[in-house]
Amino acid sequence: QVQLVESGGGLVQAGGSLRLSCAASGSIFSLNAMGWYRQAPGKQRDLVATISSGGYRNYADSVKGRFTISMDNAKNTVYLQMNSLKPEDTGVYYCNLRLDYALGYADSWGQGTQVTVSS
């Protein structure tokens, strides 16, 4: 069982910055990747950024150059530094952890943290 605890969301004006954190605990082995997804009201949950256990980073086009994902492997914690925030970045941000298994993989999700960017 894996537990993910997110923090760092809040209300910020356009152009501002926020830093999200997600700490993972529990039975963590064969880590594939951690990442962040967001869900705006009435929309599906979309990928924001992921980072593999080997450090490979993947970003949604809409956040490239503004957001930076990083991971502290020793602490099983992933961070998302969000700069130059825009109102369209508003949504609930969910932390994701993916573990590899012999026959596939398994995803765990955090409870979500609200990010609101005012114009």
PAVO-983502 format. One record per atom (N, C-alpha, C): residue in one letter; y, z, x. Coordinates in steps of 0.02 Angstrom, whole numbers, padded with zeros to 5 digits, always signed. Layout:
N
AYZX
...
REM end
This chain:
119
Q-00060+00000+00042
Q+00000+00000+00000
Q+00062+00000+00044
V+00110-00042+00026
V+00172-00048+00063
V+00231-00027+00019
Q+00277+00010+00047
Q+00338+00029+00011
Q+00398+00000+00048
L+00444-00027+00010
L+00506-00056+00038
L+00565-00020+00006
V+00610+00004+00048
V+00669+00039+00024
V+00731+00002+00050
E+00770-00024+00003
E+00830-00062+00020
E+00892-00018+00014
S+00943-00037+00052
S+01007-00004+00048
S+01061-00051+00072
G+01124-00034+00055
G+01180-00072+00081
G+01217-00117+00033
G+01192-00123-00028
G+01227-00165-00076
G+01291-00132-00100
G+01330-00169-00139
G+01393-00142-00165
G+01440-00195-00189
L+01501-00174-00200
L+01554-00219-00223
L+01601-00234-00165
V+01616-00298-00156
V+01659-00319-00101
V+01701-00378-00124
Q+01760-00385-00096
Q+01802-00442-00112
Q+01779-00504-00074
A+01795-00561-00101
A+01779-00624-00068
A+01808-00624+00003
G+01768-00647+00050
G+01788-00647+00120
G+01766-00585+00158
G+01742-00536+00121
G+01720-00474+00153
G+01649-00478+00179
S+01624-00420+00202
S+01558-00416+00233
S+01518-00358+00205
L+01453-00366+00205
L+01407-00312+00189
L+01346-00319+00234
R+01312-00262+00244
R+01250-00263+00282
R+01195-00230+00241
L+01143-00267+00227
L+01086-00240+00191
L+01031-00219+00240
S+00996-00166+00222
S+00940-00142+00262
S+00879-00134+00217
C+00821-00143+00245
C+00758-00134+00209
C+00708-00104+00257
A+00686-00043+00241
A+00638-00009+00282
A+00569-00011+00249
A+00520-00032+00286
A+00452-00037+00260
A+00409+00020+00287
S+00365+00045+00244
S+00319+00098+00264
S+00252+00086+00230
G+00201+00122+00255
G+00136+00115+00225
G+00088+00077+00270
S+00041+00042+00240
S-00011+00006+00277
S+00015-00063+00298
I+00051-00063+00353
I+00080-00125+00378
I+00041-00148+00439
F+00008-00204+00431
F-00029-00234+00485
F-00030-00309+00473
S-00040-00346+00526
S-00039-00420+00522
S+00023-00444+00486
L+00081-00419+00509
L+00145-00439+00479
L+00157-00512+00490
N+00171-00547+00437
N+00187-00619+00441
N+00262-00627+00446
A+00298-00598+00399
A+00371-00606+00398
A+00402-00555+00350
M+00466-00545+00358
M+00506-00508+00310
M+00566-00551+00292
G+00594-00537+00234
G+00650-00579+00214
G+00688-00551+00155
W+00738-00589+00135
W+00781-00571+00078
W+00784-00629+00029
Y+00780-00611-00034
Y+00788-00658-00089
Y+00841-00630-00136
R+00872-00673-00174
R+00921-00649-00221
R+00912-00683-00289
Q+00933-00645-00339
Q+00928-00670-00408
Q+00994-00658-00443
A+01026-00713-00462
A+01088-00709-00501
A+01070-00703-00575
P+01115-00677-00616
P+01100-00670-00687
P+01080-00737-00719
G+01023-00736-00753
G+01000-00796-00788
G+00969-00849-00744
K+00960-00833-00680
K+00932-00882-00634
K+00868-00856-00601
Q+00833-00900-00568
Q+00771-00880-00535
Q+00787-00846-00468
R+00737-00813-00441
R+00744-00781-00377
R+00737-00833-00322
D+00787-00837-00279
D+00788-00887-00226
D+00788-00856-00157
L+00761-00892-00110
L+00760-00870-00040
L+00831-00869-00012
V+00846-00816+00025
V+00909-00812+00062
V+00895-00821+00136
A+00850-00781+00163
A+00834-00785+00234
A+00768-00750+00247
T+00731-00776+00295
T+00669-00744+00316
T+00667-00742+00393
I+00628-00695+00419
I+00617-00691+00490
I+00544-00675+00502
S+00512-00714+00545
S+00441-00703+00558
S+00431-00647+00609
S+00370-00625+00615
S+00354-00573+00664
S+00370-00597+00734
G+00370-00661+00745
G+00387-00689+00810
G+00460-00704+00819
G+00500-00690+00768
G+00573-00699+00775
G+00601-00764+00748
Y+00559-00806+00719
Y+00585-00868+00690
Y+00624-00854+00627
R+00684-00881+00623
R+00728-00869+00566
R+00735-00932+00522
N+00738-00920+00458
N+00747-00974+00410
N+00800-00952+00359
Y+00849-00996+00346
Y+00904-00979+00301
Y+00911-01031+00246
A+00933-01009+00188
A+00954-01055+00137
A+01017-01091+00162
D+01023-01154+00142
D+01081-01193+00166
D+01147-01160+00147
S+01148-01128+00089
S+01210-01099+00063
S+01235-01040+00104
V+01193-01011+00146
V+01214-00952+00185
V+01216-00964+00260
K+01195-01023+00281
K+01194-01038+00353
K+01264-01031+00382
G+01268-00998+00439
G+01333-00987+00471
G+01370-00926+00447
R+01348-00897+00392
R+01381-00837+00364
R+01336-00775+00366
F+01272-00785+00355
F+01225-00729+00353
F+01181-00730+00416
T+01162-00670+00438
T+01116-00664+00495
T+01062-00614+00478
I+01000-00635+00486
I+00943-00590+00474
I+00916-00567+00542
S+00897-00504+00544
S+00868-00476+00605
S+00815-00425+00586
M+00772-00409+00634
M+00718-00362+00619
M+00706-00317+00679
D+00696-00254+00664
D+00676-00204+00714
D+00602-00192+00703
N+00561-00224+00745
N+00488-00220+00735
N+00462-00148+00741
A+00492-00110+00786
A+00468-00042+00798
A+00479+00001+00736
K+00532-00014+00698
K+00549+00025+00638
K+00527-00009+00574
N+00497-00069+00580
N+00479-00108+00520
N+00537-00113+00472
T+00594-00129+00500
T+00656-00133+00460
T+00688-00201+00470
V+00709-00230+00415
V+00744-00294+00417
V+00815-00285+00393
Y+00861-00322+00423
Y+00931-00317+00407
Y+00958-00386+00386
L+01009-00384+00345
L+01044-00446+00327
L+01119-00433+00333
Q+01149-00461+00384
Q+01221-00457+00392
Q+01253-00515+00355
M+01295-00498+00307
M+01326-00549+00264
M+01401-00549+00276
N+01426-00604+00303
N+01497-00612+00316
N+01526-00667+00273
S+01592-00668+00267
S+01626-00720+00229
S+01596-00728+00160
L+01586-00672+00126
L+01552-00673+00062
L+01593-00711+00010
K+01556-00744-00035
K+01585-00784-00088
K+01561-00756-00156
P+01599-00768-00209
P+01577-00745-00275
P+01507-00771-00293
E+01490-00829-00270
E+01423-00857-00286
E+01367-00822-00248
D+01383-00776-00203
D+01333-00735-00170
D+01312-00676-00213
T+01346-00666-00268
T+01331-00610-00313
T+01261-00615-00341
G+01227-00558-00342
G+01160-00555-00370
G+01124-00493-00348
V+01062-00487-00370
V+01019-00433-00346
V+00979-00460-00287
Y+00984-00424-00232
Y+00950-00444-00171
Y+00885-00404-00164
Y+00831-00440-00155
Y+00765-00410-00150
Y+00737-00420-00079
C+00711-00367-00052
C+00677-00370+00012
C+00604-00391+00001
N+00579-00430+00046
N+00510-00455+00042
N+00475-00443+00108
L+00412-00423+00104
L+00369-00416+00163
L+00304-00453+00148
R+00283-00494+00196
R+00222-00533+00188
R+00172-00514+00242
L+00112-00496+00219
L+00058-00479+00265
L+00004-00534+00262
D-00024-00549+00320
D-00079-00597+00323
D-00145-00563+00312
Y-00189-00598+00276
Y-00258-00576+00267
Y-00303-00634+00285
A-00367-00620+00291
A-00415-00671+00312
A-00413-00731+00265
L-00404-00719+00201
L-00408-00773+00151
L-00340-00792+00123
G-00286-00768+00154
G-00220-00785+00128
G-00168-00735+00149
Y-00124-00717+00102
Y-00071-00670+00117
Y-00054-00629+00055
A-00016-00576+00064
A+00006-00534+00009
A+00079-00517+00017
D+00116-00522-00037
D+00188-00506-00037
D+00201-00439-00069
S+00248-00402-00038
S+00273-00340-00068
S+00348-00348-00077
W+00375-00315-00130
W+00446-00322-00146
W+00479-00254-00153
G+00542-00252-00133
G+00582-00192-00145
G+00607-00192-00216
Q+00644-00138-00232
Q+00668-00130-00301
Q+00732-00170-00314
G+00763-00195-00262
G+00823-00235-00268
G+00886-00194-00259
T+00936-00225-00232
T+01002-00193-00223
T+01055-00243-00246
Q+01102-00218-00285
Q+01153-00262-00314
Q+01209-00277-00265
V+01226-00340-00259
V+01284-00362-00220
V+01330-00399-00268
T+01392-00376-00271
T+01442-00407-00314
T+01502-00426-00272
V+01519-00490-00274
V+01577-00515-00236
V+01630-00537-00286
S+01687-00504-00283
S+01741-00520-00329
S+01788-00571-00298
S+01817-00612-00342
S+01862-00665-00317
S+01933-00641-00314
REM end
